[in-house]
Amino acid sequence: MQRQALFFCFVSFFLTACVDDSPSKSVTSEEKATTYLDMGIRYMDMGELRFAKENFEKALDMDSNNPNIHNAAAALYEKIREPENASNHYQTSLRLDSDNPQSQNNYGRFLCEQGALAEGLEHLNLALNMPLNNRRWFALTNAGRCLLKQAQKPRAEAYFREALQLQPDYSPALLEMMKISYNDAKYLSAKAFLQRYQAVAQPSPDFLWYAMQIETALEHKNLAQQYKNALLNEFPASEEAMRVKTSIND
């Protein structure tokens, strides 16, 4: 997700918002809220979720009618596994600005992940059809994932391919196409998507597990072993690593 950078300061090794409360500067509450919003997003990207939450709360105290703050707060509540709070903030964001494609996309993705597939697709399709949406590949990929959960693989694949036509290096869509190709026993195609993904993204447990399977299917034993080692060493507590360990023990 791309964002314009706002003014911020580094003090020693701690990242802090530079909010000037001086009356002579005439800094409005809305401007301060925007600064806290940007700081919260930065903290969230760094994995400092407690500090992100504090900044979002300050931002909401200063400007509770800013839909972007509610959208960001909802994403945070997803991360800390508070779906009810996430849902409330997404709905507030859309109530304040229903024409925001980012909010429609995020809420649609959230609903699909919560199992509300039909309602999630409605919001994702709204995001797709908004003229001001210049990043349609986000919603296309999320809609494709939602369709996979409905066992609609051909439609899902069409969405992923369209996303990659718009943004050829979008790693989530590349990962999904890698999985589909592998599951269809199109191993050379899967390998091509694997290589494209590697060129633009860091490996995840999901990626490493499928990469191991793809190289095994292509009888590339050394490469398969390299992916297996990376999975076990870098993500030992992941579900995929546990699956590998179970197969070894069996």
N, C-alpha and C positions, 0 to 999 in steps of 0.2 A: 504494500500500500504506500503510495508516494504522498509525501506531505511537504509543504513549504516550511522551511526552517524559520523559527521565530527567534528573537533575541534571547540568549541565555548566557549564564556565567559559570565559570569553574572557580570554586573556592577550595584551595588545597586539593584534596582528591575527591571532594563531594560536589555533586551536581545540584545547584540550587537555582530557583527561579529569581530573576531580578525584577521584582515588582516595586516600583517607586511609588510610595504613598505620599510623596510631597504634593501639597495642594498647588504649588506653582506650576507643576507639570501638567495639571489637568488630566491626569490619567483616569479614564472612566472605569467603572466596574466591569463593563463588557471587555475592555482591553486587558484588564488584569485577569479576568476569567480565561481569555484566550491564551494568555501566557501560561497560566496554571494548566490548561488543557494540553498545550504543547509539551510542558514538562512531564505531565502524567503519561503521555504517549511515549516519551523518551524513556522514562523509567520502566514502563511496561515492556518496551522493546529490549531493555537491559535485563529483564527478569526480576526487577525490584518492585514486586507487586504491592507491597505495603506502602511504599512511597508513592507509587502510581495512584493508589486508592486515596491517599491523603490529598494529593494534588487535584484529583477529580472532584473530591468533596468540596475543596475550597473553590474550585471553578463553579460548581453548581450553586454554592452559597452566594456567589457574586452574580451569576447569570443563569437562573434555572430555566430560562426559555431558549437556550441555545441548543438546537438539536444535535450539533456535532459533539457536545459534551456528553449528552445522554447516549449517543451512539458509542463513544469511546468507553464510557462507564459500563455499558452493557457488555462490551467485549471483555473488559476486565472481570466482570462478574462471571462470565463464561469460564475464564481461566481459573478462577478460584472456586468453581463448581457451585455457584449459587444461581441456578437457572431461573428461579422465580424473579430475582432481582434483575437478571439479564433481560428477561422478557418484558418486565415493566419499563425498563429504560429504553429498549428498542421500540416499544409501542409509543412511549412519550416522544421519542425522536421523530417517529413517523407522524404522530399527531401534530407536531410543530412544523414539520416539513415533509409532506407526503411525496413531494417531487424529487427527493434526494435519492439518486440511484444507489449510492453507497449504503444508505440505511436500509433500503429495500433489499439489496443484495445480502447484507449481513443478517437481517432478520429472517429472510428466506432460508439462508444456509443454516441458521440456528434452529429454525423450526424443523427442517429436514433431519438435523442431527438429533432432535428430540423425538423424532418419529412422526411428526405431523407433516407427512410427505405432500399431500395434496395442497394444504395451505402454504407450505414452504414454496412449492413450485409456482403458486399464484404470485407470490411476492418476487420470486426470481424472474418470472416472465414480465412482471411490471418493470423491473430494473432493466431487462433486456430491451424493452420497447420504448424506453425514455430517450428522446432525441439528444439530451445533454449527456448521456452516458458515453464517455469516450474511452471506457475501459470495460467493454462488454465481455471480454474474455473471463473476467472474474465470475460474472453471473452465469455465463455459459458452462464453465467448469463446475460450479456449484450445482447447477441444474442437472448436469450430466451425472454427478454423484448421487443426486436425489433420485434420478431415473434408474440408476443401477439398483438402488434399494427397492425399487418397484419392479425389478426383474425386466426392465426395458432396455436391454443392452444395445440393440441397434440404434435407438434414439439417443441413448447416452453417448455412444461412440460418435455419432454425427455432431453432437454438441462439443465434444472434446476436439474433434477435427476442426470445427469452425473456430473454436478458441485459438487453436494453433495457427490457423490461417491469419488471424488478427494479430497474434503475438507468438511467433514461432519458438521463443525461448521461455514460455511460461511453464515453469517446472511442475506445478500441480497437474496440468493437463498432460504433460509428457509422461509423468508417473502413471496416470490412469491409462494412457494408451499403451504403455509398457506392460501393465498388468493384463489388459484386455488381449494384447497380442500373445502374451505367454499362455493365458488360459485358453486361447484358440489354437494353441500349438503352432503359432507362427513365430518360431524362435528367432529367425533372422530379423524379422521386423521388430520383435521385442528388443533384440540386441541394439538395433539402430536407435530406438527410443531411449534405451539405457544410456548409450553414448551421448545423446543429445542432452539428457538430464544431467549427466556427470559434468558436462561442460559449463553448466549454469547454476548448479545447486550443490549444497553439501549433502552427503549421504544421511539418510534417516534409517531407522531399523527396518521400516517397511521396504524401502528401496534395496537395502543390502540383502534382505531375505529373498526378494524376487530376483535380484541380480545373481545370487547364488544358484537359484533354481534354473535361471535361463542358461548360465554357463554350464551347469550340469547337463541340461538337455542338449546343449551343443557339444558335449563331451570335451569341454575345456576344463579339465580337472584342476589345473593349477590356479586358474582364475577363480573358479568356484571356491577353492580352498581359501584364497585371499579374501574373498567377500565374507566367507564364513568366519575367518579369524577376525576381520574387522567388526563384524556383528557381535561376536562374543567378547571382544576386548573393549570396544567403545560403548556398547549398549548392553552390558551383561544382565541388567534387570528387566530388559524389554520382553514383551510377550513373544516376539520373534526369536529372541535368544533362548528363551525357555523352551520354545518349540524345538529348536535345534538340539538343546541339551537332552530333551526327552527322547528324541530320535536316536541320539548317541547311546543313551542308556538302554534303549530297547534293542 
